[in-house]
């Protein structure tokens, strides 16, 4: 499961306090979804947030903070995290997706999705 980017995007129009409240709320929601999924007997995996070119540089610290919290949730709840952020982050421009890996600065391109799909097949089975 992945979530939180829309919460962050919507918070950018408000005061700074609202931005960090959005991160808090998104992290709490993700934790609850993990717990609920496991209660239902689902195999749960988290996905960290992608770099967001159209939100950079304003959203980048918020994305980084939520990604840190996603890692913490995964550790505490004992679920894996798929490192989508690192797979699509431009090595020459940290915090951004490489131009060939994004369709329009918000979502991955076909090549970006291919890279993410290849990641899924490299992970060890649970």
C-alpha positions as CSV (number, residue, x, y, z in Angstrom):
1,X,0.0,0.0,0.0
2,X,1.1,3.5,-0.7
3,X,-0.4,6.8,0.4
4,X,0.2,10.3,1.6
5,X,1.2,12.2,-1.5
6,X,-2.2,13.7,-2.1
7,X,-2.4,14.7,1.6
8,X,0.9,16.5,1.2
9,X,-0.1,18.1,-2.1
10,X,-3.3,19.5,-0.6
11,X,-1.5,20.8,2.4
12,X,0.8,23.0,0.4
13,X,-1.9,25.5,-0.1
14,X,-2.2,26.0,3.6
15,X,-0.1,27.2,6.5
16,X,3.2,25.5,7.4
17,X,1.6,23.8,10.4
18,X,-1.0,22.2,8.1
19,X,1.8,20.6,6.1
20,X,3.3,18.8,9.0
21,X,-0.2,17.8,10.3
22,X,-0.8,16.2,6.9
23,X,2.4,14.1,7.3
24,X,1.2,13.1,10.8
25,X,-2.2,12.2,9.6
26,X,-1.0,10.3,6.5
27,X,1.4,8.2,8.7
28,X,-1.4,7.4,11.2
29,X,-3.7,6.4,8.3
30,X,-1.0,4.1,6.8
31,X,-0.3,2.5,10.1
32,X,-4.0,1.8,10.6
33,X,-4.3,0.4,7.1
34,X,-1.4,-2.0,7.7
35,X,-3.0,-3.2,10.9
36,X,-6.4,-3.6,9.3
37,X,-5.0,-5.4,6.4
38,X,-3.2,-7.9,8.7
39,X,-6.4,-8.4,10.7
40,X,-8.1,-9.4,7.5
41,X,-5.3,-11.9,6.8
42,X,-3.7,-10.0,3.9
43,X,0.0,-9.9,3.1
44,X,0.8,-6.3,3.6
45,X,3.7,-4.4,2.0
46,X,4.3,-0.7,2.1
47,X,5.6,1.5,-0.7
48,X,7.5,4.7,0.0
49,X,6.6,7.9,-1.8
50,X,8.1,8.7,-5.2
51,X,10.0,11.9,-5.8
52,X,7.5,14.5,-6.9
53,X,9.0,16.8,-9.6
54,X,6.0,19.2,-9.7
55,X,6.1,19.6,-5.9
56,X,9.9,20.1,-5.7
57,X,11.4,21.8,-3.7
58,X,8.5,22.7,-1.4
59,X,7.1,19.2,-0.9
60,X,10.4,17.4,-0.8
61,X,11.1,17.8,2.9
62,X,7.5,16.6,3.6
63,X,7.9,13.5,1.4
64,X,11.3,12.7,3.0
65,X,9.7,12.9,6.5
66,X,6.8,10.7,5.5
67,X,9.2,8.2,3.9
68,X,11.1,8.1,7.2
69,X,7.8,7.4,9.0
70,X,6.9,4.7,6.5
71,X,10.2,3.0,7.2
72,X,9.5,3.2,11.0
73,X,6.0,1.8,10.5
74,X,7.3,-1.0,8.5
75,X,9.9,-1.9,11.1
76,X,7.4,-1.6,14.0
77,X,4.7,-3.6,12.2
78,X,7.1,-6.0,10.6
79,X,6.1,-5.5,7.0
80,X,8.4,-4.9,4.0
81,X,8.8,-1.6,2.2
82,X,9.2,-1.4,-1.5
83,X,11.8,1.4,-2.2
84,X,10.0,3.1,-5.1
85,X,11.6,6.5,-4.2
86,X,15.1,5.2,-4.7
87,X,14.3,3.3,-7.9
88,X,13.0,6.5,-9.6
89,X,15.1,9.2,-8.0
90,X,17.5,10.9,-10.5
91,X,21.0,10.1,-9.3
92,X,22.2,13.5,-10.7
93,X,19.3,15.5,-9.1
94,X,18.2,14.2,-5.7
95,X,14.6,14.7,-4.9
96,X,13.5,14.5,-8.5
97,X,12.5,11.7,-10.9
98,X,14.7,11.4,-13.9
99,X,12.9,13.0,-16.9
100,X,12.7,9.7,-18.7
101,X,11.1,8.0,-15.6
102,X,8.2,10.5,-15.3
103,X,5.3,11.1,-17.6
104,X,4.6,14.7,-16.5
105,X,6.3,15.3,-13.2
106,X,3.7,13.7,-11.1
107,X,3.5,10.0,-12.2
108,X,6.0,7.5,-13.6
109,X,6.3,7.1,-17.3
110,X,6.0,3.7,-19.0
111,X,9.8,3.4,-18.5
112,X,9.4,4.4,-14.8
113,X,6.7,1.7,-14.3
114,X,8.9,-0.8,-16.0
115,X,11.7,0.0,-13.4
116,X,9.2,-0.4,-10.6
117,X,8.0,-3.7,-11.9
118,X,11.5,-5.0,-12.2
119,X,12.0,-4.1,-8.5
120,X,9.1,-6.2,-7.5
121,X,10.6,-9.3,-9.1
122,X,14.0,-8.8,-7.4
123,X,12.5,-8.9,-3.9
124,X,12.6,-12.1,-1.9
125,X,9.3,-13.8,-1.4
126,X,7.6,-13.4,2.0
